[in-house]
């Protein structure tokens, strides 16, 4: 007689399990056994039900189970600025909207923004984020401590107040020594924190506001600590020479995550592949801000060449939402239209971008990105008893082409349930929503940005 082993969580009777393992297996009537913070085993339900008993059981009937999504680019602390960056070009977005907003932000507001951002991510099935940097990375980390999410944080470290594209607010200006020291302190304190649920890295956030010497020192520190270095690179036409500058400095290699990358020259593609650079594509932000990543970007070509491309939402002030399924849909469909070829960017390809490639971009692929025995139990479960899911003939097709994050039902990170039955268990949702509204209104008034989001139509009180 088979001995029954007790595990912490048993997900049973799942209609579909998309494993994202090496063989890309899709299991029908599957089960997942979770012990501690790891996947113990997964397979057919009839095989696992005779070997495991769960302290907690999750009924997977009418559900699809897959690895939690990995947000390849998400500004947590910009989440109180939703709608402030509408209908402006990228320079005005930065220097007239975002920088004035961030310059007035308090520590408490940054924490609240990060909580709101992570609440939205959890409710859409995201388990991990890569934040490209702010002046309050600790608040993003503390928010993740509460929410239970996995993530990477960085500290912004500008050292060039004036560049060809604009001047930074006075509150952003630090000596290079102080900026680097504070960025390094975040890595020392947070990298590997919370049972390795939080990691840290370095950020060259907008390269035009960094000196060559600061870029060199940041890359040196990233190599010293063995962590990620990321930047917004070749995002719009005025930044098309970014890669050329970094190559001249000799600092491009495999621990880079370069975001947007819509204006990459053909000759640069081979170099990106040779250096094993990772790229984050943010289709929603590009379409909203008219960056040109769809019309001029070479993301299908990058993927065909074997360059690791992940997906990001950017921020509530750029793409205006953090729903990875909506971004998968855009990445999948926009290039079909741009190339006049319906075979470009299959749903399987963009699901890899949202899971496995996100893990590789985060330098975390040994632990997350797929459902396999021994990997972290970071899992998203979606309710498919909904009109947009029926009929479910090919679950990946439904996921990418038909669904949104609104069908996320249960989210597990590190073997802990963060959301079940659409209820987030780790955060007080209503309190965060109420406080966020009040804080955003105060912050916009303080930053002088009330005209930035005023409706063109009359509002009658």
Buried (B, 14 or more C-beta within 10 A) or exposed (E): EEEEEEBBBBBBBBBBBBBBBEEBBBBEBBBBBBBBBBBBBBBEBEEBBEBBEBEEBBEBEBBBBBBBBBBBBBBBBBBBBBEBBBEBEBEBBBBBBBBBBBBBBBEEBBBBBBBBBBBBBBBBBBBBBBBBBBBBBBBBBBBBBBBBBBBBBBBBBBBBBEBEBBBBBEEBBBEBEEBBEBBBBBBEBBBEBBEBBBBBBBBBBBBBBBEBEBBBBBBBBBBEBEBBBBBBBBBBEBBBEBBEBBEEEEBBBEBBBBBBBBBBEEEBBEBBBEBBBBBBBBBBBBBBBBBBBBEBBBBBBBBEEEBBBBBBBBBBBBBBBBBBBBBBBBBBBBBBEBEEEEEBBBBBBBBBBBBBBBBBBBBBBEBBBBBBBEBBBBBBBBBBEBEEBEEBEBBBBBBBBBBBBBBBBBBBBBBBBBBBEEEBBBBEBEEBEEBBEEBBEBBBEBBEBEEBBEEEEEEEE
